[in-house]
Amino acid sequence: MEKYNRYKTLKKALDIQYHNISLNRVLAVEIWSIANQTLSLSWKSVLRFCFAFNFNALKTAEIFSTYGLYNRKDHYDLYNQVMDRVSKDIPRNNLLMINHTFSFHPLRFLRQLHKVYQHTTRLTLSQKEIWWLAAKMTYYCNTIDILEKIDFSHTKKYIAMVGVLNVENLLTQFLKNQNVKTYSLEEGLFIGFHHNIPVDCVAYENFESDRLLCWGDYTRNEFIKQGIHAQHLLVSGYPKQVSSQKTTTVKSAFKRGAILLARDSFHDANVRLLDILATYQQNHSCSFLLKLHPSLDYAFYEQFARTHAMSIAQPSQSLQECLNDHRWDFAIAVNTTAYYEALLSGKPCLRFQDETFDLPLGYADIFHDNQELQTLIDRLQKMPDDEYWAKVKEILHFVIGYGIDLYKKNIMA
C-alpha cells in the first residue's frame, strides 16, 4: 500500500494540464517509478524537451488503431489478432516504428520546470527528477502541438492497445476531446489488488478509454469493484488464437513440468518456488523446464537450472512452443496469465503463491510449500479427467472469456 500511496501523492501533485490534456495521466507509469525510486534517470535524458513524438506519420481513418510503445512480441500478436477479427481494413499504427522529431521551445521548458517546482515544493524530489519531469512534460506538449495540426474530422473511433499508458493515453485524451469514441484492449488478465499493490494498478487508477474490451466477466467484475462504471466495460472474449490440443490425462501427469516464471519484480517469489522444486526434484523422478518472463535475468536462471539439473527455454522460444511441446505434461505458474494459457493448451497447471502478490480466480490448484505441492498433486491424480477438465473449462470461460468472440460486434456497433 505504501508504494501506491507515494504514487498517488506525486501524481496528484503533478496535476498539470496542457490544452485540456492531463500530463500526469500520460506520465502515470513514470510517476510511479519516480515515486518508488525505480526509474533510472540521467541528465542527458533532459534533452528530451527538444523533441516530440512525430504523429505526422499516423495513419488515420474513420476507425483506426495503435499498438503502443511495448516491445513485446506476444502483445503485438494479440493486437493483430484482435484487429484481424474486427476488420483488416482498419489502419494499424505500430508506434514503435514512429520516430521523434525536433521541436525546440526553450521557454516552454522553463515554464514546465517552474510548474513542476511549484507543484512539488512539499515533496522530496531530487533536482534531476524535477528537471526530467519538466523535460518529459515539454516533450508531450510539443507532441500535442503536432496532434492539433492533424485532421481528425473524419475519425469516429479509436482503438488503443493499452489506453492507460504514455502516448496512447495522450491520444485517447486528445481524441475524447474531439468527440471520438475511444476503446482499449486488455493486454492481460486484470485483478484487484489488496496488498503490495504493483504498478499494474494504473489499469484502473489511470483508466481513460470510453470502453475497455475485457476478456471475460471476471475482469469486468474486478474493474467495477475498483469504481469503474459498468457501461465502460465490454466483455469481448479471449483474443488469442487457441489451437485445440488433446487434454493431458491428469493421472499420468506431473512427471515433466514447464515452470512459467513471473516478471522481474517478482524475482524473489520465482526463487522461492525454484527452491521448493529443487527439493521436490530430489525426492521424485521428475524434470523441469524453466520458461522465463522476458524481463528476467537469463544468466541468473540459466545458472540455477544448470546447478539443479533443470532445463531452460531459450529467449527465442515462445510460451506456446513450450506448452505445445509434448515432453512436458504439466505446468507450474507464478503470478502470470500464462497459467490460463497452459490450461488452454490441455496441460494441468498448478500455481505457487507467497505473501507478495494476489492471484486471480482459478481452479483449486494453489500451493505454498513443498508439502502442499505433494498433497495437491496426489489429490489431482485421483480425480477423473472429465471432472477436472469440465471445471477448468468453466473457469476459462468466466475468467478469460474462452469461447467468446465479440470484438467485431462491440467495436463496429
Secondary structure, DSSP 8 states (H G I E B T S, - for coil): -HHHHHHHHHHHHT--EETTEEHHHHTHHHHHHHHTT-----GGGGGGGGEEE-GGG----SEEEEE-S---HHHHHHHHHHHHHH-TTS-EEEGGG--EEE---HHHHHHHHHHHHHHTTTS---HHHHHHHHHHHHHHHHHHHHHTTS--TT--EEEES-TTSHHHHHHHHHHHHTT-EEEEE--S------SS--GGGHHHHT---SEEEESSHHHHHHHHHTT--GGGEEE----S---------GGG-SSEEEEE---GGGHHHHHHHHHHHHHHHHHSS-EEEEE--TTS-HHHHHHHHHHTT-EE--TTS-HHHHHT-TT--EEEEESSTHHHHHHHTT--EEEE--TT----S--S-EE-SHHHHHHHHHHHHTS-HHHHHHHHHHHHHHHH-TT---HHHHHH-
